[in-house]
Amino acid sequence: MTDLLWKTNWAETQERLLRWWEGRGLAVCLTAVRPQPRIAVPRPVRPGTLEATWLDPQYRCARAEYEMAHTEFLAEGFPHLDALIGPGSLGSILGADTRLAEDTVWYFPCIAEPEAFGAIRFRPENNRWLEAHLALIDEGLRRSQGRYLVGMPDLIENLDTLSALRGDMPLLYDLIERPGWVMDRLAEINTAYTEVFEVFYQRIKAADGSHVFTAFNLWAPGRTAKVQCDLSANLSPRMFRRFVVPALTAQCAWLDYSMYHLDGTNAMQQLDLLLEIELLRAIEWTPQAGRAGGGSAEWYALYRRIKAAGKSVQVVGVEDGELVPLLDAIGPQGVYVLMSDDPDRPRTLDQADRLLQAIEPYYSRSCS
């Protein structure tokens, strides 16, 4: 597979990503547009319906292959099929009313009467959304032939999945009016999460047990995932400790490698509690719309705080001119940077090469 993969330094990339998980190394996900595609791949014609655009495995794979053929994967960037059918696939698989949109997927609740709904269970039989994900994954595995990896869908979990099933506002009231019901459902969601994850994992894992998690370009030699609770922006730390931390801790204990997606300044009040979860290995920060991007100096103190607590950090959306100042400010050890990509002004190979030369000393520092 290594000889076929559309990447020349995959073994080195794996080593660097593992060192990042361990809080010791630097990783940078960097891509550039190729002057010529690595193979002749025709641009696929978009299907005539929104449903087919999302769910037709042949089209999804052809589109991904076209994009990968025109992309050079540098530093720790790597080619993979994004098996995403909306962020929060677990909600759709567990019964949320799922509606496709042009650029995302929306979930509408299916739990109107909590006491009458019963337990939340993963039911694989005749499960439309499970079958859609498996069809995409299986087609990707069939076509890839070792040229690219097939990623784990972004399942999402915890209160965010319960919110997809129940609705944001009703669930916030439930936290006060029926906390026992919420805790029971969260335990059931954790069980369903592991069951669904395992179905996908057994398909996509490599011989050594490693795999790619679609969201945030994660790879590790074991069960790997981004975890989150965006609803935490509406919770006090006390409520977060009560409702989220137990389920999240259990999830991190089940996974081999976990990274928390901290989304927006309204969720920052939960950071101290996240840093207390020993088995949570890393934290990623996404500033909300209207705020400075992840590479801004505004967030240096946040990254230092995460690293000081013994966690690795992922920095997203970094512009080329921000990378060196970022590494100077927070140090390269335990830092994974996802560089910004502008489809209207794709990075050239010459631009990428200059950036790689600029950061080469930081790789050396992170290994010392």
DABEL-V388492 format. One line per field, one symbol per residue. ss: DSSP state (H for helix, E for strand, L for the rest). burial: I if it has 9 or more other C-alpha atoms within 8 Angstrom, else O. A space follows every 10 residues. Layout:
BEGIN
ss = ???
burial = ???
END
This chain:
BEGIN
ss = LLLLLLLLLH HHHHHHHHHH HLLLLEEEEE EEELLLLLLL LLLLLLLLLH HHHHHLHHHH HHHHHHHHHL EEEEELLLLE ELLLLLLLHH HHHLLLEEEE LLLLEEEELL LLLHHHHLLL LLLLLLLHHH HHHHHHHHHH HHHHLLLLEE EELLLLLHHH HHHHHHLHHH HHHHHHHLHH HHHHHHHHHH HHHHHHHHHH HHHHLLLLLL EEELLLLEEE LLLEEEEELH HHHHLLHHHH HHHHHHHHHH HHHHLLEEEE EEELHHHHHH HHHHHLLLLL LEEEEELLLL LLLLLLHHHH HHHHHHHHLL LEEEEEEELH HHHHHHHHHH LLLLEEEEEL LLLLLLLLHH HHHHHHHHHH HHHHHHHL
burial = OOOOIIIOOI OOIIOIIIII IIIIIIIIII IIIIOOIOOO OOOOOOOOOI OIIIIIIOII IIIIIIOIII IIIIIIIIII IIIIIIIIII IIIIOIIIOI OOOOIIIIII OOOOOOOOOI OIOOOOIOII IIIIIIIIII IOOIOIIIII IIIIIIIIII IIIIIIIIOO IOIIIOOIIO IIIOIIIIII OIIOIIIOOI IOOIIOOOII IIIIOOIIII IIIIIIIIII IIIOIIIOII IOIIIIIIIO IIOOIIIIII IIIIOOIIOI OOIIIOOOOI IIIIIIIOOO OOIIIIOOII OOIIOIIOOO IIIIIIIIIO OIIIOIIOOI OIIIIIIIII OOOOOIIIIO OIOOIIOOIO OIIOIIOO
END
